[in-house]
């Protein structure tokens, strides 16, 4: 097998593992939100346990990328592909951490109320992550670049939810502990949206060779 053929095989393996990591991330977010909505502590613990697999995938992909970069000097398109993969796995791993943190906080809520706006925010960020994955799989530049505008909706909901929870604390300080936990969950969801935007930007870089924020 020629070096180039081996290189292309390794590149395909990286792409396949990246998609697998993306799917694991999607599942983790969906599980943590279901656990929060239903106060399902067993499901929340599943999210925490599954984070180990996400971390392993990140390490495996990183090692494969570095191995590939040392194999031969990649052409420009291949270099962008590998560089984008290295950047994307960092954002994906952090999303996995935030899903795990939401699951951990869920076990501390103790049957507290779940706000509808928070559920609405979660639905949007889950779709953002899915869109980032689809943009990568389909090399869809329009979808990749659309995530920034969607994130504006997440930011608007973040501000509304934080305001509502602050008002709840002022109205009844006895609700402060639960409200603070919900604030932390809201912040994690907002950060997931930010990481989804980052994924879209690295997909755009892999396609065009230009990072959107540099234009």
C-alpha positions, 0 to 999 in steps of 0.5 A: 500500500502506498503512503498516500493510500495509507494516508487516505485510509487513516483520514477516513478513520479519523472522520468515522471516529469523529462522527461516532464521537459526535453521536455519543455527544448528541446522546449525552445531551439528550439524556441529560435533558431528559433526566433533568425534565423527568428528575430521572437520577438513574439516567443522569448517572448514565450520562456521567458514566458514558463520559469516559467513552467520550474522553477515550474517543477524544484521545484516540482521534487526537493520536490518529491526527498527530500520527497522520501529520507525521506520516507525510506532509499533507496537501492543503485540503488534508491539513485543514481536515486534520486541523479542523478535527483536532479543534472540533474534538476539543469542543465536543469533549467540552460539550460532553463535560457540560452534559455530565455536569448538568447530569450531576446537578440534576441529582442535586435538585431533589425533585425541584421544578423544571422551567419551560424556558430552560427546556426550550433552550435545551431543545435549541442547543441540542439541535445546534449540535446536531446541525454542526454534526450534519454540516461536518458529515455533508460538508454543508457550509450554509448550515455550518455558518447558520449556527451563529444566528441560532446562538442568538436565540440561545443567548436571548433565552439565557438572559430571560431565564437568568432574570426570572431565576434572580426574581425568584430568589428575591421573591422567596429566598427559600428557593435560592439553592434550587434557583442557583442550581438551575442558573448553573444548568442554564450557563452550561446549556449556553456554553454548549451553544457556544461550542456548537458555533465553534464546531460550525466555524471549524467545519467552515474552515475545513471546507473553505480554508478560512475561519469565519471570524477572520473574514 
